[in-house]
């Protein structure tokens, strides 16, 4: 992958139980090939959160990065929207 061509995606934090790691669920809408119906697909990415600033429900932007650990290939870029306090 060339430098400067890093993918950026926006998703919701689904887990923050690990130290400096969040699990981000990214939803995308695709058209079913056979029936043409629009369906929702989800992907989960483990991302590095250096400051432990994210909580479950936050809308965040993550960017591709060189491997940080065995499963983490994404880093937190910014928090787009904080989850409402309950």
PDB file with one MODEL, atoms N, CA, C and O in Angstrom:
MODEL        1
ATOM      1  N   UNK A   1       0.843  -1.181   0.000  1.00  0.00           N
ATOM      2  CA  UNK A   1       0.000   0.000   0.000  1.00  0.00           C
ATOM      3  C   UNK A   1       0.882   1.235   0.000  1.00  0.00           C
ATOM      4  O   UNK A   1       1.824   1.333   0.786  1.00  0.00           O
ATOM      5  N   UNK A   2       0.579   2.171  -0.876  1.00  0.00           N
ATOM      6  CA  UNK A   2       1.405   3.364  -0.974  1.00  0.00           C
ATOM      7  C   UNK A   2       1.082   4.350   0.140  1.00  0.00           C
ATOM      8  O   UNK A   2      -0.038   4.389   0.648  1.00  0.00           O
ATOM      9  N   UNK A   3       2.060   5.128   0.504  1.00  0.00           N
ATOM     10  CA  UNK A   3       1.872   6.136   1.544  1.00  0.00           C
ATOM     11  C   UNK A   3       0.913   7.208   1.051  1.00  0.00           C
ATOM     12  O   UNK A   3       1.002   7.624  -0.104  1.00  0.00           O
ATOM     13  N   UNK A   4       0.008   7.659   1.890  1.00  0.00           N
ATOM     14  CA  UNK A   4      -0.947   8.682   1.492  1.00  0.00           C
ATOM     15  C   UNK A   4      -2.243   8.112   0.944  1.00  0.00           C
ATOM     16  O   UNK A   4      -3.171   8.866   0.650  1.00  0.00           O
ATOM     17  N   UNK A   5      -2.326   6.789   0.800  1.00  0.00           N
ATOM     18  CA  UNK A   5      -3.531   6.143   0.300  1.00  0.00           C
ATOM     19  C   UNK A   5      -4.203   5.359   1.410  1.00  0.00           C
ATOM     20  O   UNK A   5      -4.762   4.290   1.162  1.00  0.00           O
ATOM     21  N   UNK A   6      -4.157   5.869   2.618  1.00  0.00           N
ATOM     22  CA  UNK A   6      -4.727   5.152   3.760  1.00  0.00           C
ATOM     23  C   UNK A   6      -6.234   5.353   3.812  1.00  0.00           C
ATOM     24  O   UNK A   6      -6.739   6.461   3.632  1.00  0.00           O
ATOM     25  N   UNK A   7      -6.942   4.252   4.064  1.00  0.00           N
ATOM     26  CA  UNK A   7      -8.395   4.301   4.136  1.00  0.00           C
ATOM     27  C   UNK A   7      -8.842   4.914   5.448  1.00  0.00           C
ATOM     28  O   UNK A   7      -8.216   4.696   6.486  1.00  0.00           O
ATOM     29  N   UNK A   8      -9.912   5.674   5.407  1.00  0.00           N
ATOM     30  CA  UNK A   8     -10.510   6.261   6.598  1.00  0.00           C
ATOM     31  C   UNK A   8     -11.978   5.888   6.612  1.00  0.00           C
ATOM     32  O   UNK A   8     -12.673   6.047   5.608  1.00  0.00           O
ATOM     33  N   UNK A   9     -12.460   5.387   7.758  1.00  0.00           N
ATOM     34  CA  UNK A   9     -13.861   5.006   7.883  1.00  0.00           C
ATOM     35  C   UNK A   9     -14.436   5.588   9.169  1.00  0.00           C
ATOM     36  O   UNK A   9     -13.703   5.898  10.107  1.00  0.00           O
ATOM     37  N   UNK A  10     -15.759   5.731   9.198  1.00  0.00           N
ATOM     38  CA  UNK A  10     -16.460   6.250  10.366  1.00  0.00           C
ATOM     39  C   UNK A  10     -17.383   5.152  10.887  1.00  0.00           C
ATOM     40  O   UNK A  10     -18.100   4.518  10.112  1.00  0.00           O
ATOM     41  N   UNK A  11     -17.363   4.929  12.203  1.00  0.00           N
ATOM     42  CA  UNK A  11     -18.205   3.894  12.790  1.00  0.00           C
ATOM     43  C   UNK A  11     -18.460   4.148  14.268  1.00  0.00           C
ATOM     44  O   UNK A  11     -17.964   5.119  14.837  1.00  0.00           O
ATOM     45  N   UNK A  12     -19.242   3.262  14.883  1.00  0.00           N
ATOM     46  CA  UNK A  12     -19.594   3.370  16.301  1.00  0.00           C
ATOM     47  C   UNK A  12     -18.722   2.449  17.130  1.00  0.00           C
ATOM     48  O   UNK A  12     -18.388   1.346  16.699  1.00  0.00           O
ATOM     49  N   UNK A  13     -18.356   2.897  18.311  1.00  0.00           N
ATOM     50  CA  UNK A  13     -17.578   2.069  19.232  1.00  0.00           C
ATOM     51  C   UNK A  13     -18.518   1.041  19.844  1.00  0.00           C
ATOM     52  O   UNK A  13     -19.530   1.403  20.445  1.00  0.00           O
ATOM     53  N   UNK A  14     -18.185  -0.250  19.693  1.00  0.00           N
ATOM     54  CA  UNK A  14     -19.032  -1.294  20.254  1.00  0.00           C
ATOM     55  C   UNK A  14     -18.422  -1.900  21.517  1.00  0.00           C
ATOM     56  O   UNK A  14     -19.126  -2.564  22.278  1.00  0.00           O
ATOM     57  N   UNK A  15     -17.120  -1.682  21.755  1.00  0.00           N
ATOM     58  CA  UNK A  15     -16.479  -2.175  22.965  1.00  0.00           C
ATOM     59  C   UNK A  15     -15.282  -1.306  23.313  1.00  0.00           C
ATOM     60  O   UNK A  15     -14.520  -0.887  22.442  1.00  0.00           O
ATOM     61  N   UNK A  16     -15.132  -1.043  24.617  1.00  0.00           N
ATOM     62  CA  UNK A  16     -13.970  -0.272  25.093  1.00  0.00           C
ATOM     63  C   UNK A  16     -13.363  -0.936  26.328  1.00  0.00           C
ATOM     64  O   UNK A  16     -12.762  -0.264  27.166  1.00  0.00           O
ATOM     65  N   UNK A  17     -13.521  -2.251  26.439  1.00  0.00           N
ATOM     66  CA  UNK A  17     -13.123  -2.967  27.651  1.00  0.00           C
ATOM     67  C   UNK A  17     -11.623  -3.233  27.743  1.00  0.00           C
ATOM     68  O   UNK A  17     -11.126  -3.616  28.802  1.00  0.00           O
ATOM     69  N   UNK A  18     -10.898  -3.033  26.642  1.00  0.00           N
ATOM     70  CA  UNK A  18      -9.461  -3.288  26.652  1.00  0.00           C
ATOM     71  C   UNK A  18      -8.690  -1.991  26.890  1.00  0.00           C
ATOM     72  O   UNK A  18      -9.217  -0.895  26.698  1.00  0.00           O
ATOM     73  N   UNK A  19      -7.448  -2.136  27.307  1.00  0.00           N
ATOM     74  CA  UNK A  19      -6.589  -0.968  27.512  1.00  0.00           C
ATOM     75  C   UNK A  19      -6.077  -0.463  26.168  1.00  0.00           C
ATOM     76  O   UNK A  19      -5.462  -1.211  25.408  1.00  0.00           O
ATOM     77  N   UNK A  20      -6.336   0.816  25.881  1.00  0.00           N
ATOM     78  CA  UNK A  20      -5.862   1.486  24.664  1.00  0.00           C
ATOM     79  C   UNK A  20      -6.343   0.828  23.378  1.00  0.00           C
ATOM     80  O   UNK A  20      -5.716   0.977  22.330  1.00  0.00           O
ATOM     81  N   UNK A  21      -7.455   0.102  23.455  1.00  0.00           N
ATOM     82  CA  UNK A  21      -8.030  -0.552  22.273  1.00  0.00           C
ATOM     83  C   UNK A  21      -9.540  -0.391  22.291  1.00  0.00           C
ATOM     84  O   UNK A  21     -10.182  -0.534  23.331  1.00  0.00           O
ATOM     85  N   UNK A  22     -10.095  -0.092  21.126  1.00  0.00           N
ATOM     86  CA  UNK A  22     -11.547  -0.034  20.965  1.00  0.00           C
ATOM     87  C   UNK A  22     -11.941  -0.931  19.795  1.00  0.00           C
ATOM     88  O   UNK A  22     -11.146  -1.172  18.886  1.00  0.00           O
ATOM     89  N   UNK A  23     -13.172  -1.417  19.832  1.00  0.00           N
ATOM     90  CA  UNK A  23     -13.715  -2.168  18.707  1.00  0.00           C
ATOM     91  C   UNK A  23     -14.746  -1.261  18.043  1.00  0.00           C
ATOM     92  O   UNK A  23     -15.702  -0.816  18.677  1.00  0.00           O
ATOM     93  N   UNK A  24     -14.534  -0.998  16.760  1.00  0.00           N
ATOM     94  CA  UNK A  24     -15.400  -0.085  16.015  1.00  0.00           C
ATOM     95  C   UNK A  24     -16.191  -0.889  14.997  1.00  0.00           C
ATOM     96  O   UNK A  24     -15.626  -1.666  14.227  1.00  0.00           O
ATOM     97  N   UNK A  25     -17.510  -0.693  15.002  1.00  0.00           N
ATOM     98  CA  UNK A  25     -18.386  -1.372  14.055  1.00  0.00           C
ATOM     99  C   UNK A  25     -18.757  -0.389  12.952  1.00  0.00           C
ATOM    100  O   UNK A  25     -19.335   0.667  13.210  1.00  0.00           O
ATOM    101  N   UNK A  26     -18.415  -0.754  11.717  1.00  0.00           N
ATOM    102  CA  UNK A  26     -18.665   0.103  10.563  1.00  0.00           C
ATOM    103  C   UNK A  26     -19.776  -0.526   9.731  1.00  0.00           C
ATOM    104  O   UNK A  26     -19.678  -1.687   9.333  1.00  0.00           O
ATOM    105  N   UNK A  27     -20.830   0.240   9.469  1.00  0.00           N
ATOM    106  CA  UNK A  27     -21.954  -0.249   8.657  1.00  0.00           C
ATOM    107  C   UNK A  27     -21.888   0.379   7.273  1.00  0.00           C
ATOM    108  O   UNK A  27     -21.543   1.550   7.115  1.00  0.00           O
ATOM    109  N   UNK A  28     -22.226  -0.428   6.282  1.00  0.00           N
ATOM    110  CA  UNK A  28     -22.305   0.085   4.920  1.00  0.00           C
ATOM    111  C   UNK A  28     -23.501  -0.542   4.240  1.00  0.00           C
ATOM    112  O   UNK A  28     -23.903  -1.659   4.564  1.00  0.00           O
ATOM    113  N   UNK A  29     -24.068   0.191   3.292  1.00  0.00           N
ATOM    114  CA  UNK A  29     -25.243  -0.295   2.576  1.00  0.00           C
ATOM    115  C   UNK A  29     -24.819  -0.764   1.192  1.00  0.00           C
ATOM    116  O   UNK A  29     -24.151  -0.035   0.459  1.00  0.00           O
ATOM    117  N   UNK A  30     -25.210  -1.987   0.838  1.00  0.00           N
ATOM    118  CA  UNK A  30     -24.879  -2.551  -0.468  1.00  0.00           C
ATOM    119  C   UNK A  30     -26.145  -3.098  -1.103  1.00  0.00           C
ATOM    120  O   UNK A  30     -27.121  -3.394  -0.415  1.00  0.00           O
ATOM    121  N   UNK A  31     -26.118  -3.228  -2.413  1.00  0.00           N
ATOM    122  CA  UNK A  31     -27.245  -3.781  -3.141  1.00  0.00           C
ATOM    123  C   UNK A  31     -27.029  -5.272  -3.347  1.00  0.00           C
ATOM    124  O   UNK A  31     -25.968  -5.697  -3.804  1.00  0.00           O
ATOM    125  N   UNK A  32     -28.036  -6.059  -3.010  1.00  0.00           N
ATOM    126  CA  UNK A  32     -27.974  -7.495  -3.230  1.00  0.00           C
ATOM    127  C   UNK A  32     -27.914  -7.770  -4.731  1.00  0.00           C
ATOM    128  O   UNK A  32     -28.716  -7.243  -5.503  1.00  0.00           O
ATOM    129  N   UNK A  33     -26.944  -8.610  -5.136  1.00  0.00           N
ATOM    130  CA  UNK A  33     -26.741  -8.865  -6.565  1.00  0.00           C
ATOM    131  C   UNK A  33     -27.956  -9.513  -7.230  1.00  0.00           C
ATOM    132  O   UNK A  33     -28.324  -9.175  -8.355  1.00  0.00           O
ATOM    133  N   UNK A  34     -28.557 -10.439  -6.518  1.00  0.00           N
ATOM    134  CA  UNK A  34     -29.645 -11.205  -7.125  1.00  0.00           C
ATOM    135  C   UNK A  34     -30.980 -10.462  -7.125  1.00  0.00           C
ATOM    136  O   UNK A  34     -31.666 -10.407  -8.145  1.00  0.00           O
ATOM    137  N   UNK A  35     -31.341  -9.894  -5.980  1.00  0.00           N
ATOM    138  CA  UNK A  35     -32.679  -9.302  -5.845  1.00  0.00           C
ATOM    139  C   UNK A  35     -32.699  -7.783  -5.921  1.00  0.00           C
ATOM    140  O   UNK A  35     -33.772  -7.192  -6.040  1.00  0.00           O
ATOM    141  N   UNK A  36     -31.549  -7.143  -5.856  1.00  0.00           N
ATOM    142  CA  UNK A  36     -31.503  -5.688  -5.971  1.00  0.00           C
ATOM    143  C   UNK A  36     -31.917  -4.956  -4.716  1.00  0.00           C
ATOM    144  O   UNK A  36     -31.991  -3.727  -4.704  1.00  0.00           O
ATOM    145  N   UNK A  37     -32.190  -5.707  -3.653  1.00  0.00           N
ATOM    146  CA  UNK A  37     -32.605  -5.086  -2.395  1.00  0.00           C
ATOM    147  C   UNK A  37     -31.384  -4.494  -1.685  1.00  0.00           C
ATOM    148  O   UNK A  37     -30.307  -5.090  -1.703  1.00  0.00           O
ATOM    149  N   UNK A  38     -31.550  -3.336  -1.068  1.00  0.00           N
ATOM    150  CA  UNK A  38     -30.453  -2.711  -0.323  1.00  0.00           C
ATOM    151  C   UNK A  38     -30.379  -3.352   1.055  1.00  0.00           C
ATOM    152  O   UNK A  38     -31.361  -3.365   1.797  1.00  0.00           O
ATOM    153  N   UNK A  39     -29.207  -3.885   1.393  1.00  0.00           N
ATOM    154  CA  UNK A  39     -29.008  -4.535   2.680  1.00  0.00           C
ATOM    155  C   UNK A  39     -27.831  -3.886   3.398  1.00  0.00           C
ATOM    156  O   UNK A  39     -26.999  -3.220   2.782  1.00  0.00           O
ATOM    157  N   UNK A  40     -27.779  -4.091   4.699  1.00  0.00           N
ATOM    158  CA  UNK A  40     -26.736  -3.480   5.501  1.00  0.00           C
ATOM    159  C   UNK A  40     -25.692  -4.530   5.871  1.00  0.00           C
ATOM    160  O   UNK A  40     -26.028  -5.608   6.361  1.00  0.00           O
ATOM    161  N   UNK A  41     -24.435  -4.204   5.632  1.00  0.00           N
ATOM    162  CA  UNK A  41     -23.313  -5.068   5.999  1.00  0.00           C
ATOM    163  C   UNK A  41     -22.530  -4.376   7.098  1.00  0.00           C
ATOM    164  O   UNK A  41     -22.415  -3.150   7.117  1.00  0.00           O
ATOM    165  N   UNK A  42     -21.977  -5.192   8.038  1.00  0.00           N
ATOM    166  CA  UNK A  42     -21.206  -4.629   9.140  1.00  0.00           C
ATOM    167  C   UNK A  42     -19.830  -5.259   9.177  1.00  0.00           C
ATOM    168  O   UNK A  42     -19.668  -6.440   8.871  1.00  0.00           O
ATOM    169  N   UNK A  43     -18.843  -4.467   9.553  1.00  0.00           N
ATOM    170  CA  UNK A  43     -17.487  -4.950   9.757  1.00  0.00           C
ATOM    171  C   UNK A  43     -17.016  -4.423  11.095  1.00  0.00           C
ATOM    172  O   UNK A  43     -17.362  -3.309  11.488  1.00  0.00           O
ATOM    173  N   UNK A  44     -16.220  -5.230  11.801  1.00  0.00           N
ATOM    174  CA  UNK A  44     -15.671  -4.794  13.080  1.00  0.00           C
ATOM    175  C   UNK A  44     -14.169  -4.667  12.956  1.00  0.00           C
ATOM    176  O   UNK A  44     -13.500  -5.561  12.438  1.00  0.00           O
ATOM    177  N   UNK A  45     -13.641  -3.549  13.434  1.00  0.00           N
ATOM    178  CA  UNK A  45     -12.213  -3.295  13.403  1.00  0.00           C
ATOM    179  C   UNK A  45     -11.727  -2.987  14.808  1.00  0.00           C
ATOM    180  O   UNK A  45     -12.392  -2.278  15.563  1.00  0.00           O
ATOM    181  N   UNK A  46     -10.564  -3.522  15.155  1.00  0.00           N
ATOM    182  CA  UNK A  46      -9.928  -3.158  16.416  1.00  0.00           C
ATOM    183  C   UNK A  46      -9.013  -1.977  16.122  1.00  0.00           C
ATOM    184  O   UNK A  46      -8.204  -2.025  15.195  1.00  0.00           O
ATOM    185  N   UNK A  47      -9.142  -0.924  16.911  1.00  0.00           N
ATOM    186  CA  UNK A  47      -8.373   0.300  16.673  1.00  0.00           C
ATOM    187  C   UNK A  47      -7.633   0.718  17.933  1.00  0.00           C
ATOM    188  O   UNK A  47      -8.077   0.451  19.050  1.00  0.00           O
ATOM    189  N   UNK A  48      -6.499   1.375  17.736  1.00  0.00           N
ATOM    190  CA  UNK A  48      -5.665   1.840  18.836  1.00  0.00           C
ATOM    191  C   UNK A  48      -6.185   3.193  19.328  1.00  0.00           C
ATOM    192  O   UNK A  48      -6.319   4.134  18.546  1.00  0.00           O
ATOM    193  N   UNK A  49      -6.472   3.282  20.614  1.00  0.00           N
ATOM    194  CA  UNK A  49      -6.960   4.512  21.253  1.00  0.00           C
ATOM    195  C   UNK A  49      -5.948   4.885  22.340  1.00  0.00           C
ATOM    196  O   UNK A  49      -6.070   4.442  23.482  1.00  0.00           O
ATOM    197  N   UNK A  50      -4.966   5.685  21.988  1.00  0.00           N
ATOM    198  CA  UNK A  50      -3.837   5.986  22.869  1.00  0.00           C
ATOM    199  C   UNK A  50      -4.261   6.591  24.207  1.00  0.00           C
ATOM    200  O   UNK A  50      -3.699   6.243  25.245  1.00  0.00           O
ATOM    201  N   UNK A  51      -5.236   7.481  24.194  1.00  0.00           N
ATOM    202  CA  UNK A  51      -5.635   8.210  25.407  1.00  0.00           C
ATOM    203  C   UNK A  51      -6.784   7.547  26.165  1.00  0.00           C
ATOM    204  O   UNK A  51      -7.199   8.062  27.203  1.00  0.00           O
ATOM    205  N   UNK A  52      -7.304   6.432  25.685  1.00  0.00           N
ATOM    206  CA  UNK A  52      -8.481   5.785  26.287  1.00  0.00           C
ATOM    207  C   UNK A  52      -9.649   6.770  26.420  1.00  0.00           C
ATOM    208  O   UNK A  52     -10.327   6.798  27.447  1.00  0.00           O
ATOM    209  N   UNK A  53      -9.878   7.570  25.384  1.00  0.00           N
ATOM    210  CA  UNK A  53     -10.890   8.625  25.457  1.00  0.00           C
ATOM    211  C   UNK A  53     -12.269   8.185  24.984  1.00  0.00           C
ATOM    212  O   UNK A  53     -13.252   8.864  25.281  1.00  0.00           O
ATOM    213  N   UNK A  54     -12.377   7.074  24.259  1.00  0.00           N
ATOM    214  CA  UNK A  54     -13.654   6.657  23.681  1.00  0.00           C
ATOM    215  C   UNK A  54     -14.446   5.764  24.614  1.00  0.00           C
ATOM    216  O   UNK A  54     -13.886   4.981  25.381  1.00  0.00           O
ATOM    217  N   UNK A  55     -15.752   5.896  24.532  1.00  0.00           N
ATOM    218  CA  UNK A  55     -16.684   5.057  25.282  1.00  0.00           C
ATOM    219  C   UNK A  55     -17.629   4.382  24.290  1.00  0.00           C
ATOM    220  O   UNK A  55     -17.710   4.787  23.131  1.00  0.00           O
ATOM    221  N   UNK A  56     -18.337   3.361  24.744  1.00  0.00           N
ATOM    222  CA  UNK A  56     -19.290   2.647  23.883  1.00  0.00           C
ATOM    223  C   UNK A  56     -20.358   3.619  23.392  1.00  0.00           C
ATOM    224  O   UNK A  56     -20.919   4.382  24.179  1.00  0.00           O
ATOM    225  N   UNK A  57     -20.634   3.589  22.095  1.00  0.00           N
ATOM    226  CA  UNK A  57     -21.656   4.455  21.504  1.00  0.00           C
ATOM    227  C   UNK A  57     -21.106   5.683  20.824  1.00  0.00           C
ATOM    228  O   UNK A  57     -21.837   6.347  20.089  1.00  0.00           O
ATOM    229  N   UNK A  58     -19.834   6.016  21.041  1.00  0.00           N
ATOM    230  CA  UNK A  58     -19.224   7.176  20.377  1.00  0.00           C
ATOM    231  C   UNK A  58     -19.114   6.920  18.878  1.00  0.00           C
ATOM    232  O   UNK A  58     -18.863   5.794  18.449  1.00  0.00           O
ATOM    233  N   UNK A  59     -19.302   7.968  18.090  1.00  0.00           N
ATOM    234  CA  UNK A  59     -19.081   7.903  16.653  1.00  0.00           C
ATOM    235  C   UNK A  59     -17.647   8.375  16.415  1.00  0.00           C
ATOM    236  O   UNK A  59     -17.294   9.499  16.772  1.00  0.00           O
ATOM    237  N   UNK A  60     -16.827   7.521  15.815  1.00  0.00           N
ATOM    238  CA  UNK A  60     -15.401   7.833  15.662  1.00  0.00           C
ATOM    239  C   UNK A  60     -14.940   7.635  14.227  1.00  0.00           C
ATOM    240  O   UNK A  60     -15.573   6.936  13.437  1.00  0.00           O
ATOM    241  N   UNK A  61     -13.821   8.269  13.919  1.00  0.00           N
ATOM    242  CA  UNK A  61     -13.175   8.099  12.622  1.00  0.00           C
ATOM    243  C   UNK A  61     -11.853   7.381  12.862  1.00  0.00           C
ATOM    244  O   UNK A  61     -11.057   7.795  13.705  1.00  0.00           O
ATOM    245  N   UNK A  62     -11.622   6.294  12.110  1.00  0.00           N
ATOM    246  CA  UNK A  62     -10.377   5.545  12.252  1.00  0.00           C
ATOM    247  C   UNK A  62      -9.659   5.493  10.902  1.00  0.00           C
ATOM    248  O   UNK A  62     -10.286   5.570   9.846  1.00  0.00           O
ATOM    249  N   UNK A  63      -8.339   5.363  10.960  1.00  0.00           N
ATOM    250  CA  UNK A  63      -7.506   5.354   9.761  1.00  0.00           C
ATOM    251  C   UNK A  63      -6.606   4.133   9.765  1.00  0.00           C
ATOM    252  O   UNK A  63      -6.143   3.698  10.819  1.00  0.00           O
ATOM    253  N   UNK A  64      -6.360   3.583   8.589  1.00  0.00           N
ATOM    254  CA  UNK A  64      -5.442   2.460   8.450  1.00  0.00           C
ATOM    255  C   UNK A  64      -4.062   2.871   8.928  1.00  0.00           C
ATOM    256  O   UNK A  64      -3.667   4.028   8.785  1.00  0.00           O
ATOM    257  N   UNK A  65      -3.319   1.910   9.504  1.00  0.00           N
ATOM    258  CA  UNK A  65      -2.010   2.204  10.065  1.00  0.00           C
ATOM    259  C   UNK A  65      -1.184   0.929  10.018  1.00  0.00           C
ATOM    260  O   UNK A  65      -1.728  -0.159   9.835  1.00  0.00           O
ATOM    261  N   UNK A  66       0.100   1.054  10.178  1.00  0.00           N
ATOM    262  CA  UNK A  66       0.921  -0.159  10.248  1.00  0.00           C
ATOM    263  C   UNK A  66       0.512  -0.934  11.484  1.00  0.00           C
ATOM    264  O   UNK A  66      -0.003  -0.341  12.432  1.00  0.00           O
ATOM    265  N   UNK A  67       0.725  -2.240  11.506  1.00  0.00           N
ATOM    266  CA  UNK A  67       0.263  -3.057  12.629  1.00  0.00           C
ATOM    267  C   UNK A  67       0.787  -2.579  13.976  1.00  0.00           C
ATOM    268  O   UNK A  67       1.987  -2.370  14.150  1.00  0.00           O
ATOM    269  N   UNK A  68      -0.127  -2.408  14.924  1.00  0.00           N
ATOM    270  CA  UNK A  68       0.226  -2.001  16.281  1.00  0.00           C
ATOM    271  C   UNK A  68       0.364  -3.246  17.151  1.00  0.00           C
ATOM    272  O   UNK A  68       1.208  -3.292  18.046  1.00  0.00           O
ATOM    273  N   UNK A  69      -0.467  -4.257  16.886  1.00  0.00           N
ATOM    274  CA  UNK A  69      -0.406  -5.535  17.595  1.00  0.00           C
ATOM    275  C   UNK A  69      -0.940  -6.612  16.650  1.00  0.00           C
ATOM    276  O   UNK A  69      -1.107  -6.374  15.454  1.00  0.00           O
ATOM    277  N   UNK A  70      -1.202  -7.779  17.193  1.00  0.00           N
ATOM    278  CA  UNK A  70      -1.647  -8.898  16.360  1.00  0.00           C
ATOM    279  C   UNK A  70      -2.928  -8.585  15.576  1.00  0.00           C
ATOM    280  O   UNK A  70      -3.042  -8.959  14.409  1.00  0.00           O
ATOM    281  N   UNK A  71      -3.879  -7.910  16.200  1.00  0.00           N
ATOM    282  CA  UNK A  71      -5.171  -7.648  15.559  1.00  0.00           C
ATOM    283  C   UNK A  71      -5.422  -6.190  15.198  1.00  0.00           C
ATOM    284  O   UNK A  71      -6.384  -5.896  14.488  1.00  0.00           O
ATOM    285  N   UNK A  72      -4.580  -5.268  15.669  1.00  0.00           N
ATOM    286  CA  UNK A  72      -4.852  -3.848  15.453  1.00  0.00           C
ATOM    287  C   UNK A  72      -4.080  -3.314  14.252  1.00  0.00           C
ATOM    288  O   UNK A  72      -2.850  -3.289  14.247  1.00  0.00           O
ATOM    289  N   UNK A  73      -4.831  -2.886  13.230  1.00  0.00           N
ATOM    290  CA  UNK A  73      -4.247  -2.261  12.051  1.00  0.00           C
ATOM    291  C   UNK A  73      -4.867  -0.897  11.788  1.00  0.00           C
ATOM    292  O   UNK A  73      -4.690  -0.336  10.706  1.00  0.00           O
ATOM    293  N   UNK A  74      -5.588  -0.359  12.759  1.00  0.00           N
ATOM    294  CA  UNK A  74      -6.267   0.928  12.629  1.00  0.00           C
ATOM    295  C   UNK A  74      -5.945   1.775  13.858  1.00  0.00           C
ATOM    296  O   UNK A  74      -5.700   1.243  14.941  1.00  0.00           O
ATOM    297  N   UNK A  75      -5.946   3.094  13.684  1.00  0.00           N
ATOM    298  CA  UNK A  75      -5.766   3.996  14.822  1.00  0.00           C
ATOM    299  C   UNK A  75      -6.905   5.010  14.835  1.00  0.00           C
ATOM    300  O   UNK A  75      -7.472   5.349  13.796  1.00  0.00           O
ATOM    301  N   UNK A  76      -7.222   5.481  16.023  1.00  0.00           N
ATOM    302  CA  UNK A  76      -8.268   6.486  16.186  1.00  0.00           C
ATOM    303  C   UNK A  76      -7.760   7.827  15.667  1.00  0.00           C
ATOM    304  O   UNK A  76      -6.709   8.306  16.091  1.00  0.00           O
ATOM    305  N   UNK A  77      -8.517   8.430  14.745  1.00  0.00           N
ATOM    306  CA  UNK A  77      -8.154   9.734  14.199  1.00  0.00           C
ATOM    307  C   UNK A  77      -8.826  10.846  14.993  1.00  0.00           C
ATOM    308  O   UNK A  77      -8.180  11.798  15.431  1.00  0.00           O
ATOM    309  N   UNK A  78     -10.150  10.705  15.170  1.00  0.00           N
ATOM    310  CA  UNK A  78     -10.884  11.721  15.928  1.00  0.00           C
ATOM    311  C   UNK A  78     -12.223  11.162  16.385  1.00  0.00           C
ATOM    312  O   UNK A  78     -12.737  10.190  15.831  1.00  0.00           O
ATOM    313  N   UNK A  79     -12.774  11.805  17.413  1.00  0.00           N
ATOM    314  CA  UNK A  79     -14.111  11.464  17.895  1.00  0.00           C
ATOM    315  C   UNK A  79     -15.069  12.436  17.208  1.00  0.00           C
ATOM    316  O   UNK A  79     -15.004  13.645  17.432  1.00  0.00           O
ATOM    317  N   UNK A  80     -15.950  11.906  16.380  1.00  0.00           N
ATOM    318  CA  UNK A  80     -16.892  12.740  15.628  1.00  0.00           C
ATOM    319  C   UNK A  80     -18.014  13.213  16.542  1.00  0.00           C
ATOM    320  O   UNK A  80     -18.394  14.384  16.521  1.00  0.00           O
ATOM    321  N   UNK A  81     -18.544  12.286  17.349  1.00  0.00           N
ATOM    322  CA  UNK A  81     -19.690  12.608  18.221  1.00  0.00           C
ATOM    323  C   UNK A  81     -19.631  11.732  19.464  1.00  0.00           C
ATOM    324  O   UNK A  81     -19.466  10.516  19.375  1.00  0.00           O
ATOM    325  N   UNK A  82     -19.767  12.359  20.610  1.00  0.00           N
ATOM    326  CA  UNK A  82     -19.763  11.618  21.883  1.00  0.00           C
ATOM    327  C   UNK A  82     -21.137  10.997  22.112  1.00  0.00           C
ATOM    328  O   UNK A  82     -22.158  11.563  21.719  1.00  0.00           O
ATOM    329  N   UNK A  83     -21.152   9.833  22.749  1.00  0.00           N
ATOM    330  CA  UNK A  83     -22.405   9.164  23.082  1.00  0.00           C
ATOM    331  C   UNK A  83     -23.099   9.937  24.200  1.00  0.00           C
ATOM    332  O   UNK A  83     -22.430  10.499  25.067  1.00  0.00           O
ATOM    333  N   UNK A  84     -24.439   9.973  24.193  1.00  0.00           N
ATOM    334  CA  UNK A  84     -25.137  10.669  25.281  1.00  0.00           C
ATOM    335  C   UNK A  84     -24.891   9.976  26.622  1.00  0.00           C
ATOM    336  O   UNK A  84     -24.859   8.748  26.694  1.00  0.00           O
ATOM    337  N   UNK A  85     -24.721  10.756  27.664  1.00  0.00           N
ATOM    338  CA  UNK A  85     -24.506  10.222  29.013  1.00  0.00           C
ATOM    339  C   UNK A  85     -25.800   9.607  29.528  1.00  0.00           C
ATOM    340  O   UNK A  85     -26.874  10.191  29.379  1.00  0.00           O
ATOM    341  N   UNK A  86     -25.695   8.432  30.131  1.00  0.00           N
ATOM    342  CA  UNK A  86     -26.892   7.738  30.637  1.00  0.00           C
ATOM    343  C   UNK A  86     -26.927   7.788  32.145  1.00  0.00           C
ATOM    344  O   UNK A  86     -27.855   7.261  32.759  1.00  0.00           O
TER     345      UNK A  86
ENDMDL
END
